[in-house]
Amino acid sequence: MFLESGAFLIAFAGGGAVEAADAVAQGRALAGQHCAKCHAIGRTDESLHDEAPPFRRLHERYPIATLGEAFAEGIVVGHKDMPAFEFSPAEIEALLGYIESLGPKRRR
């Protein structure tokens, strides 16, 4: 009963929260499909490629928002074995949202 009430509150407390959660989930799915072969995409896993930084630590190397342009134009930075990827604007937003969700929590 409590879970149903909580889900109801989340769904109607503001559509933005639900949409943001959906975008983060979509971003995680994209990371799993395109990036997990080399990068650690979770909070505790290890990268399978020695030169591929874990997503949870990308904020230490780059301002995450600046990665959007690289994703749009075909990312060519990173480790030497990294393939070029081109993502749609919606995919970029989802992927950046997911990566940001792994970093340090922002203060409001």
C-alpha positions in Angstrom: 0.0 0.0 0.0 2.8 2.4 0.9 4.6 1.8 -2.4 1.5 2.5 -4.4 1.0 5.8 -2.5 4.7 6.7 -3.1 4.4 5.9 -6.8 1.3 8.1 -6.9 3.0 11.0 -5.3 6.0 10.7 -7.5 3.8 10.6 -10.6 1.8 13.6 -9.6 4.3 15.6 -7.6 5.7 17.0 -10.8 6.0 15.5 -14.2 9.6 16.6 -14.4 10.7 14.2 -11.7 9.2 11.3 -13.6 10.6 12.4 -16.9 14.0 13.0 -15.4 14.0 9.4 -14.0 13.0 8.0 -17.3 15.8 10.0 -19.1 18.3 8.7 -16.6 17.1 5.1 -17.1 17.3 5.6 -20.9 20.9 7.0 -20.4 21.9 3.9 -18.4 20.5 1.7 -21.2 22.5 3.6 -23.8 25.6 3.3 -21.7 25.1 -0.4 -21.3 24.6 -0.8 -25.0 27.4 1.4 -26.3 29.9 2.0 -23.4 30.0 -0.9 -21.0 32.3 -3.0 -23.2 35.1 -0.7 -21.9 33.8 1.7 -19.2 32.5 1.0 -15.8 29.0 2.5 -16.0 27.8 1.8 -12.5 28.6 3.1 -9.0 31.0 0.3 -8.1 32.0 -1.8 -11.1 35.5 -1.6 -12.7 36.2 -0.6 -16.3 37.1 -3.5 -18.6 39.6 -1.4 -20.5 42.5 0.0 -18.5 42.3 3.4 -20.3 38.6 3.8 -20.0 37.6 5.9 -17.0 34.6 4.8 -15.0 31.6 7.0 -15.7 31.2 7.8 -12.0 34.6 9.6 -12.2 34.2 11.5 -15.5 33.3 14.7 -13.6 36.9 14.7 -12.4 38.2 15.0 -15.9 35.5 17.0 -17.7 32.6 19.3 -17.0 29.9 16.8 -17.9 27.8 19.3 -19.8 30.7 19.9 -22.2 30.6 16.2 -23.3 27.3 16.9 -25.1 29.0 18.5 -28.0 31.4 15.6 -28.3 28.5 13.1 -28.3 26.7 15.1 -31.0 29.7 15.4 -33.3 31.0 11.9 -32.8 33.2 11.5 -29.7 36.8 10.9 -30.6 38.4 11.8 -27.3 39.3 9.2 -24.7 41.4 6.1 -25.0 43.0 5.1 -28.3 40.6 2.2 -28.9 37.5 4.2 -28.4 35.1 4.0 -31.4 33.4 7.1 -32.7 29.8 7.4 -31.6 27.1 9.9 -32.7 24.0 10.3 -30.6 20.7 12.1 -31.2 19.9 15.2 -29.0 17.5 13.1 -26.9 20.1 10.4 -26.4 22.7 12.9 -25.5 20.5 14.4 -22.8 19.7 11.0 -21.4 23.3 9.9 -21.4 24.5 13.1 -19.8 21.7 12.9 -17.2 22.8 9.3 -16.3 26.5 10.3 -16.1 25.6 13.3 -13.9 23.5 11.0 -11.6 26.7 9.0 -10.8 28.8 12.1 -9.9 28.8 14.1 -6.7 25.4 15.4 -5.6 24.8 19.0 -6.4 23.9 21.4 -3.6 20.8 23.5 -4.2 
